[in-house]
Each structure stands twice: as structure tokens, then as C-alpha cells.
Amino acid sequence: MLDGLSRPALPGVRWTGRAQWHVTLRFLADADVDAVSAALAGVRVAATEAGLAPRTQRLGRGVLCVPVSGLEDVAAAVVAATADLGRPPDHRTFRGHITLARVEGRAKPPLTDVPARSWTVATFALVRSHLGGGPARYETVATWPVES
């Protein structure tokens, strides 16, 4: 989906790879996995079409990303089901995105066009992050279908 994007070697820019590409619906920090799994098992959300924005953008100073639209209802359902679990949910508007690079200091990776892509969202997942000792690794704990 994003493999063809240019990722030039630039000082202060750490590019992510396919294994790291995902859209976070809600960050739960160190919430109890069993409690979160039980809460998410009750989520009912309609199938939706997600799509990539036509251009990369910066999210704050430290992230280069490609925005993803169409996941607002899924994110809202996940937040509602898990509101009492983990770190309190953000009160900001959901901004779906895929992180392409982490940017340090004054590095400025170029903004680039993104090929038009959309897909039907068939599932959502609980994912555990493993940080430190190199690139972040993600482990899928459980997945649930969206309704068709």
C-alpha cells in the first residue's frame, strides 16, 4: 500500500517499515489486557471504507504520516467501550494516520504525494507495543470483526 513511497536517507529521520504500519484507534498504555479484550468483544460497529489522504503531512514536530480517513466511527466505539480502562482517553478529535517516520531535531523529510488507496475495514485489533532495543514491534493480541 505504501511500499512505493520515497524514503530517502536523511539525518534525524527514522523511517518505519511495513511491520510497523497501523492506525491507532486508542492508546491504552498499560491497561489490563484481559479487561480490554472483554470490553472490545462487545463493540459493534458497521463495516466502513478507509482511505489514504493524497499527501503526507507532519503531525507535530516529530512525526511524518499519511492521514487515514473513514475510521472515526470505529475509533469512537473503541473509546466508548474502553473509557474506564488504561490511561484516560484523549479529548482531542480522532486523527487517523499511519506513521511513516519519526523525526528528530530540525530534520524535515519532504512531503510527498500518496497513491490513491482505499479498503474495506473488516476487523479491528488489540495490539501490544514492544518498545526499546530497536524499531517498535507490534503483537496482535486479539481481533474482532466489524459488521457487514
Legacy VTK file of the C-alpha trace (Angstrom):
# vtk DataFile Version 3.0
C-alpha trace
ASCII
DATASET POLYDATA
POINTS 148 float
0.000 0.000 0.000
2.772 2.464 0.896
5.809 0.491 -0.231
6.415 2.745 -3.243
6.843 5.944 -1.239
10.267 7.519 -1.351
12.184 7.154 1.916
15.491 8.946 1.409
18.249 8.521 3.976
18.197 11.774 5.933
19.947 12.680 9.185
17.466 12.675 12.068
14.792 10.695 10.200
13.928 7.114 11.196
11.618 5.551 8.636
9.079 2.940 9.683
8.539 -0.279 7.751
5.507 -2.312 6.753
5.541 -4.288 10.041
5.056 -1.006 11.930
2.270 0.498 9.804
-1.053 0.673 11.627
-3.723 3.137 12.683
-4.100 3.565 16.438
-7.775 3.905 17.368
-6.993 4.466 21.047
-3.800 4.272 23.084
-4.417 2.286 26.277
-0.913 2.308 27.819
-0.567 -0.446 30.437
-4.250 -1.358 30.706
-5.133 -4.891 31.746
-5.197 -6.914 28.513
-7.980 -9.245 29.662
-10.222 -6.333 30.682
-9.606 -4.540 27.392
-10.266 -7.738 25.420
-13.553 -8.253 27.243
-14.611 -4.649 26.600
-13.691 -4.776 22.925
-15.524 -8.066 22.413
-18.761 -6.108 22.933
-18.016 -3.454 20.313
-20.443 -3.433 17.406
-19.538 -1.207 14.510
-20.573 -1.178 10.873
-18.143 -2.010 8.106
-16.518 1.090 6.732
-14.289 2.208 3.900
-10.927 3.670 4.952
-8.760 5.738 2.662
-5.347 7.322 2.492
-5.042 11.081 2.110
-3.414 12.212 -1.130
-0.322 13.660 0.574
1.874 13.025 3.598
1.892 15.585 6.388
3.649 16.389 9.624
1.933 15.600 12.892
3.553 17.880 15.408
7.319 18.218 15.067
8.242 14.571 15.438
6.077 12.549 13.052
5.714 12.310 9.294
2.492 10.491 8.480
-0.166 9.789 5.911
-3.658 10.624 7.183
-6.301 7.882 7.047
-9.996 8.768 6.849
-13.099 6.684 7.452
-12.224 5.220 10.855
-13.899 7.829 13.048
-16.897 5.636 13.991
-14.685 2.638 14.759
-12.415 4.790 16.952
-15.421 6.300 18.771
-16.830 2.824 19.502
-13.454 1.624 20.824
-13.092 4.713 23.028
-16.627 4.315 24.399
-16.083 0.634 25.213
-12.741 1.222 26.941
-13.280 4.655 28.515
-12.713 3.332 32.051
-9.625 1.293 31.147
-5.982 2.340 30.930
-4.912 5.922 30.514
-7.921 8.276 30.176
-8.892 8.711 26.524
-7.721 11.806 24.671
-10.348 14.503 24.350
-8.930 15.573 21.005
-10.658 14.810 17.752
-9.528 11.457 16.351
-6.937 11.882 13.573
-6.351 8.539 11.908
-2.881 8.221 10.430
-0.069 5.840 9.597
3.316 6.944 10.910
5.910 6.864 8.143
8.857 8.370 10.017
9.958 9.663 13.397
11.753 12.959 13.056
14.384 14.288 15.459
15.743 17.815 15.822
15.354 20.071 12.819
15.165 17.330 10.196
12.472 17.945 7.600
11.634 14.974 5.414
9.873 16.055 2.236
6.088 15.935 1.994
5.126 13.627 -0.869
2.067 12.581 -2.816
0.459 9.272 -1.856
-1.158 6.914 -4.370
-4.956 6.804 -4.014
-5.831 3.775 -1.914
-8.936 2.702 -0.049
-10.002 -0.547 1.559
-12.927 -2.070 3.381
-12.218 -2.386 7.081
-13.154 -5.938 8.052
-11.591 -6.165 11.520
-10.065 -4.154 14.336
-7.429 -5.441 16.723
-5.945 -5.117 20.182
-2.232 -4.673 19.660
0.575 -4.684 22.211
3.585 -2.440 21.561
7.102 -3.603 22.350
9.373 -0.563 22.522
13.104 -0.219 23.041
16.043 -2.111 21.600
15.435 -1.027 18.007
12.310 -0.361 15.981
8.971 -0.760 17.732
7.436 -4.203 17.367
3.707 -4.875 17.473
1.961 -8.034 18.622
-1.690 -8.652 17.766
-3.395 -9.901 20.934
-6.914 -10.348 19.502
-9.041 -9.252 16.552
-12.764 -8.667 16.158
-14.866 -8.379 13.007
-16.842 -5.309 12.040
-20.425 -5.926 10.971
-21.077 -6.196 7.264
LINES 1 149
148 0 1 2 3 4 5 6 7 8 9 10 11 12 13 14 15 16 17 18 19 20 21 22 23 24 25 26 27 28 29 30 31 32 33 34 35 36 37 38 39 40 41 42 43 44 45 46 47 48 49 50 51 52 53 54 55 56 57 58 59 60 61 62 63 64 65 66 67 68 69 70 71 72 73 74 75 76 77 78 79 80 81 82 83 84 85 86 87 88 89 90 91 92 93 94 95 96 97 98 99 100 101 102 103 104 105 106 107 108 109 110 111 112 113 114 115 116 117 118 119 120 121 122 123 124 125 126 127 128 129 130 131 132 133 134 135 136 137 138 139 140 141 142 143 144 145 146 147
